[in-house]
Amino acid sequence: MYGPITGISHPKNPMRSMSRSRCRGAYIKQHSGSKETGRLPRCSLLRPTHIPKPLLIPVSPSVSLSKGILSMSGDTKNTEMSDNLSVLAYEELALGVTLGSFVEEGTKVALAYKNQGEEYTALRHGTGLTDLSGCYSERLSGPVAQGFIEATCAGQKLGVGECAFEPVLLGDSRIASIPLVARTGDQEYVLWDISASGDILAAWLNFVANINQNGFAPYQGLEMEEVSQSLTPLLLWGEAASEILSDYLKDGSAVPETNQVHDALLDNHIPALIINMRINDQPSLILLVPPQSAPVMFRSLLSFNTLTPVGLTAAAQVAAENLEYLAPLSEAKPHEASKHDLMRQGLLRHEHDYIGARALTVQE
């Protein structure tokens, strides 16, 4: 899906003026690091620090899973690194890594480690850990949040605590992107887009949210907050993923079922959202932790001998091998998809109550 991306020039995204300051591009900076990781025993890593211990938020229709955790992420300015690097860049550099981004001005993360062969092997036959920092993430809340999500997302209608990959269609039925969407409260959703299409998605959601026809604004009161820098996402993917995560759940919490999202305290200390999404027949978990806790969590996870650090390039390619609809998202432009294909891939609901449904049906 993503090959070598050095020295590639990219056209401007025509929708950039409507969205965040991201557009398509690829800028890689080569770094080398020592093989020494400075790993410490797990028991010495997750000691209580200055981060206050939160109250757990139960999953119920009347509360928000993410709001409490987002409020604990604090001021991310002190955790952001120079040159737009991931907060995990120093940890990754110690392992020897190529840093870069799939999007212009995007956060630079580990694209590939020294031995890419080991990365692919880990994802196909073992367990890998990938830094997803900087992926586009938006929190949507308010009384109209459910109506907005169900109008813009063509997949299943989510209950509280559920998540799914959801196609977002433009009015002409082209796909803007296919983000991972989680319903974290009765009136709250959070979505993540790790593809190169995040800029288009942000622009389209912003456009729809501000629709006003002769004074009628259907989504007036919708609160949209980009939270890309508020939580650091770590992808824990492979046969040992659930077992490794279980070692951190000391409060009686369990690993979420497939397509579920839970909140938890990792080692009774680090607040996190945990998403269990289905990529292949192996567990694939996203741990979302406050940026100031991410380096400690990253080092701690890598203390497991069964876990291999995996760059974003390998993770994206193996994900696309298992989820074919992710492959076209490597290009930052809307792409065509037939209703038949979307239904076959389990992405489309039967109701025609979403934006783009009419145009999609006309194509058949």
Residue pairs with C-beta under 8 A, 6 or more apart in sequence:
1 316
1 317
1 319
1 320
1 321
1 326
1 327
1 330
2 102
2 312
2 313
2 316
2 317
2 330
5 26
5 28
5 100
5 102
5 111
6 26
6 28
8 25
8 26
10 23
10 24
10 25
10 26
10 104
10 332
11 24
12 23
13 19
13 23
13 24
13 199
13 200
13 332
15 199
15 200
15 203
15 204
16 22
16 23
16 199
16 203
18 203
18 206
18 207
19 199
19 200
19 202
19 203
19 206
20 136
20 199
20 202
20 226
21 105
22 103
22 104
22 105
22 106
22 136
22 198
22 199
22 202
23 103
23 104
23 105
23 199
23 332
24 103
24 104
24 196
24 199
24 331
24 332
24 333
25 101
25 103
25 104
25 105
25 106
26 100
26 101
26 102
26 103
26 104
27 100
27 101
27 104
27 108
28 98
28 99
28 100
28 111
29 83
29 99
29 100
29 108
30 98
30 99
31 93
31 96
31 97
31 98
31 99
32 96
33 92
33 93
33 94
33 95
33 96
33 97
34 94
34 96
35 95
35 96
36 94
37 94
37 95
37 299
37 302
38 94
38 299
39 299
39 302
39 303
40 299
40 303
41 303
42 247
42 300
42 303
45 296
45 299
45 300
45 303
46 248
46 266
46 267
46 269
46 270
46 296
46 297
46 300
47 269
48 269
51 72
51 269
51 270
51 271
51 290
51 292
51 293
52 72
53 265
53 268
53 269
54 68
54 69
54 72
54 265
54 271
55 68
56 251
56 263
56 264
56 265
57 63
57 64
57 65
57 68
57 263
59 65
59 160
59 161
59 262
59 263
60 160
61 160
61 185
61 186
62 185
62 186
63 185
63 186
64 141
64 184
64 185
64 187
64 188
65 161
65 184
65 185
65 188
65 261
65 262
65 263
65 273
66 139
66 184
66 185
66 188
66 190
66 227
66 231
66 263
66 273
67 141
67 184
67 185
67 188
68 263
68 271
69 231
69 263
69 271
69 272
69 273
69 288
69 290
70 139
70 227
70 230
70 231
72 271
72 290
73 230
73 231
73 290
73 291
73 292
74 290
74 292
76 229
76 230
76 291
78 292
79 87
79 291
79 292
79 294
80 87
80 229
80 291
81 87
81 89
81 90
83 108
84 101
84 105
84 106
84 107
84 108
85 99
85 107
85 108
86 92
86 99
86 107
86 108
86 109
86 110
86 131
86 133
86 134
86 232
87 133
87 232
87 291
87 292
87 294
87 295
88 109
88 110
88 131
88 133
88 232
88 294
88 295
88 298
89 99
89 108
89 109
90 295
91 295
91 298
91 299
92 99
92 109
92 110
92 113
92 131
92 309
93 99
95 110
95 113
95 114
95 309
96 113
96 114
97 110
97 111
97 112
97 113
97 114
97 311
98 110
98 111
98 112
98 113
98 311
99 108
99 109
99 110
99 111
100 108
100 109
100 111
101 107
101 108
101 109
101 134
102 195
102 196
102 312
102 316
102 330
103 196
103 198
103 199
103 332
106 134
107 133
107 134
107 228
108 134
109 131
109 132
109 133
109 134
109 311
109 312
110 130
110 131
110 309
110 311
110 312
111 311
111 312
111 313
112 119
112 311
112 313
112 314
113 119
113 309
113 310
113 311
116 311
116 313
116 314
118 308
119 128
119 308
119 309
119 310
119 311
119 314
119 315
120 314
120 317
120 318
121 308
122 128
122 238
122 307
122 308
122 310
123 237
123 238
123 310
123 314
123 315
123 318
124 318
125 239
126 238
126 239
126 240
126 306
126 308
127 236
127 237
127 238
127 239
127 240
127 241
127 244
127 306
127 307
127 308
128 235
128 236
128 237
128 238
128 307
128 308
128 309
128 310
128 314
128 315
129 234
129 235
129 236
129 237
129 298
129 301
129 302
129 307
129 308
129 309
129 310
130 234
130 235
130 237
130 309
130 310
130 311
130 312
130 315
131 232
131 234
131 235
131 298
131 312
132 192
132 194
132 233
132 234
132 235
132 286
132 312
133 232
133 233
133 294
134 228
134 229
135 192
135 193
135 194
135 198
135 228
135 233
136 179
136 192
136 193
136 198
136 199
136 201
136 202
136 226
136 228
137 190
137 191
137 192
137 193
137 226
137 227
137 228
137 230
137 231
137 233
138 190
138 191
138 202
138 205
138 224
138 225
138 226
138 227
139 188
139 189
139 190
139 223
139 224
139 225
139 226
139 227
140 148
140 149
140 188
140 189
140 190
140 191
140 222
140 223
140 224
140 225
141 185
141 187
141 188
141 189
141 222
141 223
141 225
142 187
142 221
142 222
142 223
143 187
143 221
144 218
144 219
144 220
144 221
144 222
145 187
145 188
145 189
145 222
145 223
146 187
146 189
147 218
147 219
148 208
148 209
148 219
148 222
149 158
149 181
149 183
149 189
150 157
150 353
150 354
151 208
151 353
151 354
151 355
152 168
152 204
152 205
152 208
152 354
152 355
153 166
153 167
153 168
153 181
153 354
154 166
154 167
154 168
154 169
154 342
154 347
154 348
154 349
154 354
154 355
154 356
154 357
155 164
155 165
155 166
155 167
155 181
155 347
155 348
155 349
156 162
156 164
156 166
156 349
157 349
158 164
158 181
158 182
158 183
158 189
159 183
160 183
160 184
160 185
160 186
161 183
161 184
161 260
161 261
161 262
162 182
162 183
162 259
162 260
162 261
163 180
163 181
163 182
163 183
163 259
163 260
163 261
163 275
163 276
163 277
164 180
164 181
164 259
165 178
165 179
165 180
165 181
165 277
165 323
165 325
165 347
166 178
166 179
166 180
166 181
166 191
166 347
167 175
167 177
167 178
167 325
167 337
167 342
167 347
167 348
168 175
168 176
168 177
168 178
168 179
168 201
168 204
168 205
169 175
169 176
169 354
169 355
169 356
169 357
169 359
169 360
170 176
170 204
170 334
170 355
170 356
171 355
171 356
171 359
172 356
172 359
173 337
173 356
173 357
173 359
173 360
173 363
174 334
174 335
174 336
174 337
174 356
175 328
175 334
175 335
175 336
175 337
176 197
176 200
176 201
176 204
176 334
177 193
177 195
177 197
177 198
177 200
177 201
177 329
178 193
178 195
178 325
178 326
178 329
178 347
179 191
179 192
179 193
179 198
179 201
180 191
180 192
180 193
180 194
180 275
180 277
180 286
181 189
181 190
181 191
182 189
182 190
182 191
182 261
182 273
182 275
183 189
183 261
184 190
184 261
184 273
190 227
190 273
192 233
192 286
193 201
194 312
194 316
195 326
195 329
195 330
196 329
196 330
196 331
196 332
197 329
197 331
197 332
197 333
197 334
199 332
200 332
200 333
200 334
202 226
205 224
206 224
208 219
208 355
209 219
209 222
209 224
210 217
210 219
211 217
211 218
211 219
229 291
230 290
230 291
231 273
231 288
231 289
231 290
231 291
232 288
232 289
232 290
232 291
232 293
232 294
233 286
233 287
233 288
234 286
234 287
234 288
234 289
234 294
234 297
234 298
234 301
235 284
235 285
235 286
235 315
236 244
236 245
236 283
236 284
236 285
236 286
236 287
236 301
236 307
237 279
237 282
237 283
237 284
237 285
237 310
237 315
238 282
238 283
239 282
239 283
240 304
240 306
240 307
241 282
241 283
241 284
241 285
242 255
242 283
242 285
244 301
244 304
244 306
244 307
245 255
245 274
245 285
245 287
246 254
246 255
248 264
248 266
248 267
249 255
249 264
249 266
250 265
250 267
250 268
251 264
251 265
251 268
253 262
253 264
253 265
254 262
255 274
255 276
255 283
255 285
256 262
256 274
256 275
256 276
256 285
257 276
258 276
258 277
258 278
259 276
259 277
259 278
260 275
260 276
261 273
261 274
261 275
261 276
262 273
262 274
263 271
263 272
263 273
263 274
264 271
264 272
264 274
265 271
265 272
266 272
266 287
266 289
266 297
270 289
270 290
270 293
270 296
270 297
271 289
271 290
272 287
272 288
272 289
273 286
273 287
273 288
274 285
274 286
274 287
274 288
275 285
275 286
275 288
276 283
276 284
276 285
277 284
277 285
277 286
278 284
279 319
279 322
279 323
280 322
287 297
289 297
301 307
302 309
316 326
316 330
319 326
320 326
320 327
320 330
324 345
325 337
325 341
325 342
325 345
325 347
328 335
328 337
329 335
338 363
338 364
339 348
339 360
339 361
339 363
339 364
340 364
342 348
342 360
352 358
352 361
